[in-house]
Each structure stands twice: as structure tokens, then as C-alpha cells.
Amino acid sequence: MEKRAHRYRLQLEHVAGPQADTPLHEPLTLEFTNHDNIFSIIERQQGKGLFNDKNQEAEFAIGLKMFSEVMLKNRKHPLFEEFGEAFGAFMKKLKATPQVGTSGPENIL
């Protein structure tokens, strides 16, 4: 385990397909680390009300944190060469988005 990292376990279950006869996958359990407390980030993201849907806001925060942590751990990988600068700009914009009911930026991610 990395020093000063939070450890998480995520279980993904395929609960339904687009049609009744769609075969379902076995659940996938994944353990990973992240330098941030993802639960705190989810709460702050939900406080921003960007999507007016708490589930989508949690889904967004989890997906973004998982993606960005992999990108951070593999920052020299050629896959991320062109994306790094645009992602940095995106994160600055996201962090500058105020919480609902506030007028200033709130550091969420």
C-alpha cells in the first residue's frame, strides 16, 4: 500500500440489462488506493449540485477520482501525453465551481 493513501473496495454488480433476457455478469470486486478521501469528495460534489441528481454527482466524483488517480500514477504513459494539459484545465474549472448557496470556489477534487 502506498504511504498516506486511502484504501477502498468497490463492488460492481450488473443488476439488469436493457432486455429481460440479457445475461448478467458476475459481480466484480476491485480494491484500489487513492490519495484523497473519496467520500468527502462525493459530499462536496453533491453540494455543488452540478447535475441536480445526487446519484449522478456521486457517479461523476467516483469515476473522475478513479480515472485521475490512474492517470497520476501513470503520468509518463504515452496515452496521457496530450490529455494532461486539458485535464488540468478541466480540474481547475471544476474546483472553481462554487457550492450551492455560496459564491466562492470550493476545492472538491
C-alpha positions in Angstrom: 0.0 0.0 0.0 1.2 3.5 -0.8 2.1 5.8 2.0 -0.7 8.1 3.1 -3.3 6.5 0.8 -6.9 5.6 1.5 -7.8 2.0 0.6 -11.1 1.3 -1.0 -13.1 -1.8 -2.1 -15.7 -1.3 -4.8 -18.2 -4.0 -5.9 -19.8 -3.5 -9.3 -23.0 -5.6 -9.9 -24.8 -5.9 -13.2 -28.3 -5.8 -11.9 -30.3 -5.6 -15.2 -29.7 -5.5 -18.9 -31.6 -3.5 -21.5 -33.8 -6.5 -22.2 -35.2 -9.1 -19.8 -33.1 -11.9 -21.4 -29.8 -10.1 -21.2 -27.2 -12.3 -19.5 -25.8 -10.7 -16.3 -22.1 -10.6 -15.4 -20.7 -11.9 -12.2 -20.0 -9.1 -9.7 -16.6 -7.5 -9.9 -14.8 -6.6 -6.7 -11.9 -4.2 -7.0 -9.5 -2.9 -4.4 -7.6 0.3 -5.0 -5.9 3.2 -3.3 -6.4 6.9 -3.7 -4.6 9.8 -2.1 -7.9 11.6 -1.4 -10.9 10.7 0.8 -13.4 9.9 -1.9 -16.4 10.0 0.5 -15.5 13.6 1.3 -15.2 14.5 -2.4 -18.6 12.9 -3.1 -20.2 15.0 -0.4 -18.6 18.2 -1.7 -19.5 17.3 -5.3 -23.1 16.7 -4.3 -23.0 20.1 -2.6 -22.2 21.7 -5.9 -25.5 20.5 -7.5 -24.0 20.4 -11.0 -26.3 17.7 -12.2 -29.3 18.1 -9.8 -29.1 14.3 -9.2 -27.2 13.0 -6.2 -26.5 9.6 -7.8 -25.0 11.2 -10.9 -22.9 13.5 -8.8 -21.6 10.5 -6.8 -21.0 8.6 -10.0 -19.1 11.6 -11.5 -17.0 12.0 -8.4 -16.1 8.3 -8.2 -15.3 7.9 -11.9 -13.3 11.1 -12.0 -11.2 10.2 -8.9 -10.6 6.7 -10.1 -9.5 7.9 -13.5 -7.4 10.8 -12.3 -5.6 8.5 -9.8 -4.6 6.0 -12.5 -3.5 8.9 -14.7 -1.5 10.4 -11.9 0.2 7.0 -11.2 1.0 6.6 -14.9 1.6 10.3 -15.8 4.5 9.4 -18.1 2.5 6.9 -20.1 2.2 8.0 -23.8 -1.6 7.6 -23.6 -1.8 10.7 -21.3 0.7 12.9 -23.1 -1.8 15.1 -24.9 -4.5 14.9 -22.3 -2.7 16.1 -19.3 -2.9 19.8 -20.0 -6.6 19.7 -20.9 -7.4 17.6 -17.9 -5.6 20.2 -15.7 -7.7 23.0 -17.1 -10.8 20.9 -16.6 -9.9 20.3 -12.9 -9.3 24.0 -12.3 -12.7 24.8 -13.8 -14.4 22.1 -11.6 -12.6 23.3 -8.5 -13.7 26.9 -9.1 -17.4 25.9 -9.3 -19.0 27.1 -6.0 -21.1 25.0 -3.7 -24.8 25.6 -3.9 -25.6 28.6 -1.7 -22.0 30.0 -1.8 -20.3 32.5 -4.1 -16.7 31.3 -4.0 -14.7 28.4 -5.2 -14.7 25.2 -3.1 -11.8 22.7 -3.5 -13.6 19.5 -4.3 -11.1 17.3 -6.0 
